[in-house]
Amino acid sequence: MSFRNQGFSKEPTSLRSVLDTLMKGISGASLSTIETILAHWPSIIDESLLPFCTPVAVHEKCLTIAVTDPGLIQEIQWQSDKILEGVKSLFHEDIITQIKISLRSKKD
């Protein structure tokens, strides 16, 4: 991975560009994918769940949603088709095809 512009400029590549390249290499999704999902998250998820769950990663077409309460895992699973439909509507291609739910501590 080059940290310089492709035109062999002596100016370094922007950090965003480097992070985007790194994200694509690690997860197969760009930085803008998770940013787009985060920006539209309030319209995708049920309003009552919004304070308790957050999209945290995209890896190999799988969106990971972190929840702060173990009781919400089943609720998110029940709503996974609706969530997946909302996420898929944001993109022209199948960037996300499945959802994974993980539990995180409230301190994170």
C-alpha positions as a Python dict, from the first residue, in 0.01 Angstrom:
ca = {
    (1, 'M'): (0, 0, 0),
    (2, 'S'): (143, 333, -100),
    (3, 'F'): (121, 626, 137),
    (4, 'R'): (190, 871, -141),
    (5, 'N'): (-33, 996, -418),
    (6, 'Q'): (-28, 779, -730),
    (7, 'G'): (120, 1069, -931),
    (8, 'F'): (443, 1028, -732),
    (9, 'S'): (395, 1363, -566),
    (10, 'K'): (609, 1441, -267),
    (11, 'E'): (290, 1527, -79),
    (12, 'P'): (156, 1250, 146),
    (13, 'T'): (-182, 1095, 77),
    (14, 'S'): (-463, 1211, 302),
    (15, 'L'): (-525, 1006, 613),
    (16, 'R'): (-882, 941, 499),
    (17, 'S'): (-756, 787, 176),
    (18, 'V'): (-511, 565, 362),
    (19, 'L'): (-780, 455, 610),
    (20, 'D'): (-1024, 385, 327),
    (21, 'T'): (-766, 166, 151),
    (22, 'L'): (-688, -11, 477),
    (23, 'M'): (-1058, -72, 551),
    (24, 'K'): (-1116, -216, 203),
    (25, 'G'): (-821, -449, 247),
    (26, 'I'): (-924, -568, 593),
    (27, 'S'): (-1301, -586, 565),
    (28, 'G'): (-1385, -559, 198),
    (29, 'A'): (-1591, -245, 266),
    (30, 'S'): (-1489, 118, 245),
    (31, 'L'): (-1490, 369, 526),
    (32, 'S'): (-1779, 547, 354),
    (33, 'T'): (-1992, 230, 384),
    (34, 'I'): (-2004, 242, 764),
    (35, 'E'): (-2031, 623, 757),
    (36, 'T'): (-2336, 599, 530),
    (37, 'I'): (-2498, 341, 756),
    (38, 'L'): (-2428, 553, 1065),
    (39, 'A'): (-2573, 864, 900),
    (40, 'H'): (-2898, 682, 815),
    (41, 'W'): (-2914, 462, 1125),
    (42, 'P'): (-3198, 659, 1294),
    (43, 'S'): (-3423, 591, 995),
    (44, 'I'): (-3321, 223, 972),
    (45, 'I'): (-3360, 108, 1332),
    (46, 'D'): (-3671, 129, 1548),
    (47, 'E'): (-3662, 454, 1747),
    (48, 'S'): (-3697, 272, 2081),
    (49, 'L'): (-3381, 70, 2007),
    (50, 'L'): (-3169, 361, 1886),
    (51, 'P'): (-2999, 442, 2220),
    (52, 'F'): (-2904, 78, 2276),
    (53, 'C'): (-2760, -44, 1947),
    (54, 'T'): (-2501, 86, 1704),
    (55, 'P'): (-2357, -38, 1376),
    (56, 'V'): (-1987, -90, 1444),
    (57, 'A'): (-1831, -278, 1153),
    (58, 'V'): (-1874, -421, 807),
    (59, 'H'): (-1672, -732, 728),
    (60, 'E'): (-1722, -959, 427),
    (61, 'K'): (-2072, -820, 358),
    (62, 'C'): (-2177, -866, 722),
    (63, 'L'): (-2289, -567, 930),
    (64, 'T'): (-2205, -603, 1298),
    (65, 'I'): (-2446, -428, 1534),
    (66, 'A'): (-2335, -381, 1895),
    (67, 'V'): (-2601, -384, 2168),
    (68, 'T'): (-2561, -284, 2532),
    (69, 'D'): (-2829, -515, 2674),
    (70, 'P'): (-2836, -893, 2622),
    (71, 'G'): (-3216, -882, 2608),
    (72, 'L'): (-3197, -675, 2291),
    (73, 'I'): (-3009, -939, 2093),
    (74, 'Q'): (-3329, -1131, 2025),
    (75, 'E'): (-3520, -812, 1941),
    (76, 'I'): (-3257, -713, 1684),
    (77, 'Q'): (-3267, -1067, 1542),
    (78, 'W'): (-3645, -1038, 1501),
    (79, 'Q'): (-3602, -708, 1320),
    (80, 'S'): (-3299, -818, 1116),
    (81, 'D'): (-3492, -848, 788),
    (82, 'K'): (-3625, -492, 826),
    (83, 'I'): (-3280, -363, 923),
    (84, 'L'): (-3114, -545, 633),
    (85, 'E'): (-3371, -405, 391),
    (86, 'G'): (-3308, -51, 521),
    (87, 'V'): (-2932, -89, 489),
    (88, 'K'): (-2951, -244, 142),
    (89, 'S'): (-3164, 49, 21),
    (90, 'L'): (-2866, 281, 82),
    (91, 'F'): (-2640, 113, -174),
    (92, 'H'): (-2657, 20, -543),
    (93, 'E'): (-2498, -321, -491),
    (94, 'D'): (-2512, -593, -226),
    (95, 'I'): (-2254, -447, 9),
    (96, 'I'): (-2437, -592, 311),
    (97, 'T'): (-2604, -934, 294),
    (98, 'Q'): (-2623, -1036, 659),
    (99, 'I'): (-2631, -901, 1013),
    (100, 'K'): (-2436, -1009, 1320),
    (101, 'I'): (-2521, -888, 1670),
    (102, 'S'): (-2259, -854, 1942),
    (103, 'L'): (-2284, -756, 2306),
    (104, 'R'): (-2068, -475, 2435),
    (105, 'S'): (-2032, -316, 2775),
    (106, 'K'): (-2201, 16, 2838),
    (107, 'K'): (-1858, 176, 2901),
    (108, 'D'): (-1738, 119, 2539),
}
